[in-house]
Amino acid sequence: MLIKDLYNYNHKLVKTPVVIKSLYVLPAFILSIISTNIFFHIGIVVIFLIAIIYVTQQSILKLLKLFLIPSAFIFIGCLTLLVSINLNGNWHTYIYFNKETLPVAISILFRSYAIVSVVYFWLLTHTISEIAEIMFVCKITSLFIELFVLIYKFIHMLMYTTKTMLIAQKCRMGYASIRKNSINSFVYLFGAVFKQSMLQTSKIEIAMDSRLGNNEYLFVKPKLNFDIKKITIPLAVNMAIVAAFIISII
């Protein structure tokens, strides 16, 4: 399950300015990193899961599938803290459960899920152009922003090309035999994807040389009309999160 499979271009915050949408994410992200209270992290996870379901109109099953990839890394990281290996002088190896690191592992587990929930809400409510706009507002180097946009474009293009070519190969029984057909099909697939990526690179270079005189992306800066009603909800959410954080550290 990928982000692009769940992104809904008609979600409830689609017409909300980027700066206001960022207010939902930034305080919760910072406080999730700072806080050491497990109940605060659980609250963040629950709040943002409900927010994702309400805003993007996605089912809880699809969201759980989206959490599978980060969950693998989170559990492996926590497992390395819980399991200890001891080598003695007689060449005997002892693998045992370390109870001293259990509180640290539990804290990292819930903190990681809280941060992942906030990041997923951010990714599912922002387009790649809006993310680039936020980076531009934050005065990030234009070269880094350009690389970010190009890498995203190439990843999407390569995944789409690989998927379509793989379907075409399977329809022609390209992977019917493990010994010969599978190896040849994989070689042709790799070569075709590489050729397509080089062709796309040359097209982007030609487009930038013909449209952009200084070889830089020009980001559109829409004029934002300040409306107190639009920031009422994010301010209320942030006040509730901050209040919960203060209560958790008392």
N, C-alpha and C positions, 0 to 999 in steps of 0.2 A: 504494500500500500504506500503510495507516494503522495506528497503534498498536492501535486497538480491534479490527482484523481479526485481530491476532495474540495478543491478550490471552487467556490461558488461566486460568480461575477455579479450575482443579484442579491448578495447578502445584505443585512439590514444596515450596515455601516458603509455601504459602497459610496454614498453621497456625502459622507462625513469627511471634512478636511483631514489631511494626513497628520497635522500637528495635534489635532484634537484626538484622533485615534491613538496617537502615541501616548496620550495621557492615561489610557487604560493599561498600558503595558509597563512603562518605565518605572513607576514607583513600586509596583508589585515585583518586578524583576530584581531591583536593587534590594528591597527588603527580604526577598527570598534568599538572597546570597548572604545577607548580614545575619538574619535570624538563626537561632539554634534550637528553637522550640518546635517540636514535632507536630503539635496540634495546629500551630500557625501554618506550617507547610501543608498539612492535610486540608485546612480551610482554603488555602490558595488553590490546591488541586481541584477541590469540589467547586469552588466559585468559577474558575476558568473553564472547567469542563461544561458546566451549565451554560456559561456565556458562549462557548463555542457552539454548543447544540442550538442555543436560541438564535444566535446571530447568523450562523451558516446553514441552519436547518439540516444538519447531518445527523445520522443515527449514531447511537452510542456504540454499536458494533463496529462501524467503520472507524470511529475514533480509537477504539481498543486495538484494531489492526494497525493503526498509525503509530501506536505506542510500542509495537513489538520490537522494532529495530533499536530504539534507545534503551528499551528494557533489557535487551541482551547485554549491552555494554554496562548498564548500571548494575545488574546482578553479578556479572563477572568481576567488576571492580569491588563490590561489597564482599564477594566470596573470597577474594584474595586477602581481605582484611581478617576474615573469620578463620580461615584455614592457615595453620602454621606448620612448617616442616622443620624437623630437628634432626641433624646428623651428629651421631656420637662417634667416638673413637673406634668402635668395633664395626664400623661400616654398616650400622643398622639405621634405618630411616624411620622416623616416627612422624606421622601425620595426625594432628589433633586439632580440636576445636578450641580457639582462643576466646575465652569469655571476656577478657579484658578489653578487647576491641569491639565487642558487640554493640555498646552504645554509640561508638563512632560510626560503625557500619549502618546502623538504623538511622542515625542522623543524616548521613550522606544519601541513603536511599530515599527518604522523604524529601530532602532538599532538592535532589536531582529531579524527582518527579514534579515538584513545584515549579522549578525553572523550565522544565520541558513543557509543562502545561501553558506557561506564560508565553514561551517562544512559539508554540503551535498556534495560540490565539493570534499572535502577531503575524505569523506567516499566512494564516488562513483569512486574514482581513486586509492584507496589503498586497498589492501587485508588485512586480519587480521594478516597475517605474516609480512607484511610491517609496519603495525601500531605497532606491537610488536617490530620490529627492530628499529623504531623511538624511542620508549620508552627505549630500551636498549642503544641507542646512547645517549639519554638524561640522562643516569645514574640513571634511576629509579630503585628502589629496585627490585631484581629478583623475590622475593615472590609476589609483586604486579603484575608483568608482567605475572607470571604463573597463578595467580588467574584470571587475565583479560582473558587470552586465554581459561582457563577451563570454566569460566562462559559463554563466547561466545559459546563454543562448546556445553555446556549443554543446553543453551537456544535454539540453533538451533536444537539439538537432540530432546528436549522436544516438540518443536513446530511441528517438522516433525512427531513424534510419535503420538501426539494428533490429528493432521490433518488426518493421515491415519486411526487411530482407530475410529475417529468420522465418517468418510466416511463409514467404515465397519458397524458401528452401524446403521447409517441412511439407508443403503441398506437392513438391516434386520428389518426395522421398529422399531428401538429402541426408537425413540422419537415420535411415533405415538400417544400415550396417555400421557397427561400431568400429570395425577395423579400418575400412577404407573410406566409405562415404562420409562418415562423421568428421574425419580429419580433413578431407578435401573441402567439405562444406564449410568447416570452421575457418580454414585458410582463405577461401574465397570471401567469406563474410568479413573477416578482418581486413582484407585488402580493399573490399568495396567501401567499408566504413571509413577507412583511412583516406581513400581517394575522394570520397564525398566531403570529408572534413577539409581537405586541402582545397577542393573546389569552392567550398563555402568561404574559406579564408580569403581566397583571391577575390571573390565577389565583394566581401566586406571591405577589403582594401580599396577596390575600385570605387565603391560607393562613398567611402570616407574621403578619398582624394577628389571626387567630383562634386561633393556637396559641402564639405567642411574645409575651408581654406587653411585653418590652423591645426588640422588633424585632431580636433577635440570634439567630444560630444557636447551638444548644446541642449541643456535641460530647460524645459519650459517651467517658468515660475508663475503659477496661477495666483491671481490676487484673491486673498482670503477676506471674506466679509465676517467681521467679528460679530458673533451672536451669543449673548449670555445664555440663551436657552440650550445651545449645543454643548456647552461645557458643564451644565448642571449635573447631568448623570455621571460623567467621568469624575467630577470633583466629589460627588457623593460616594462613589465607589472607592476613590482614593482615601477619603476621610475614614471610611469604614475599615479599609485595609490598614491604615496607619494606626487607628484606634486599637485594632486587634493586635498589631505589632507591639504597641506600648503595653497592652495588658499582658502579653506573653512574656515580656522581659521584667515585669514587676514581680 
